[in-house]
Amino acid sequence: MTLILQEADVLWLRSPLIKLNPSNELTISCNVLSDGQSGSYLHGGGIFFLKANAISLEFFKYWKLTKFMFPNDPAEESLCNTIKARQDAADLYGFRAQLVNTSYFGGFCQPSKNMLREAYTIQANCCDDLESKVHDLRIVLGDWIRFRNHASGVNALDKMDLRWPLKCSTRNYT
């Protein structure tokens, strides 16, 4: 059995299924964020693919235990951090994880000029409230529709930029 989970503020532009590797226990999108004080860290990018099996179950038990044993450890704040910082434990369990490129699973925290051409999903992260998320996701959807309508003209695509985020802030993020 496999699960594909996503946060509610993720907009699919294309089907991300071709970027999710079924041979791994976990494929997860991770954004690099900065809190302005202790440096940058990895944060879940809104979508992940999980193979439900004994290996995954044991690794998640381990993660829950480490979060309990080390409550102030920044490596345990997000699953992305845990996988990167505890690769030795993942290897010990046989837990194969892939952190996917944010150019394919992007978000407002890490805007990219090529998102319309490359992104499969875009998350409304770096937003303080639901109203801002909906506002800026509507702008992305409008840009996506314009992009798709002009997709046949190669020169037109070169001039298409995203107009967001307007209400969602990218300050304090890398």
C-alpha positions, 0 to 999 in steps of 0.5 A: 500500500502507498500513500500520497499526502499533501497539505491543503495549500498545495496547487497541482500544476501537473501530475507529480506522480512521475517524480515520486519514486515507488522503490523508495519508502519515502519521497518528500519535497523539502524547502530550505527556510531560514529563521534569521537567527539559527541559520537555515533548515529543511521544512516539509514542502507540502507533499510526500509519497510514503510506502506503507510497509514494515520498514516505514513503520519502524523508521517512523517509530524511531522518529517519534522516539527521537522527538521524545528523547531530544525535544529541543533538537532542531534535527527532529523539527521536521521529517526533512531535517531528520532524514538529512541529519539521521541518514545513518539511522535511515540506512540502518532500518533500510529506509530509502528516502528521497528529498525531491528538488524544490524546482519541481515541488516549489513554494512561495518561500523559494520562488523561481522564475522557471516555476511555470515551466518546471513545477509540478506543485506549488505550496502557499507556504510563507503565508500567515493566514488562509486569506493570503494563501487563497489570494496568492494561489488564485494568482498562481492559477491565473498565471498557470492558465495564461501560461498554458494558453500561450504554451504554443508560442515559444517566445511568449513563454520567455516573457511570462513571469509569475506575479506572486507572492503579493500577500505571502511574504518571502522576507526572513526566508531564503 
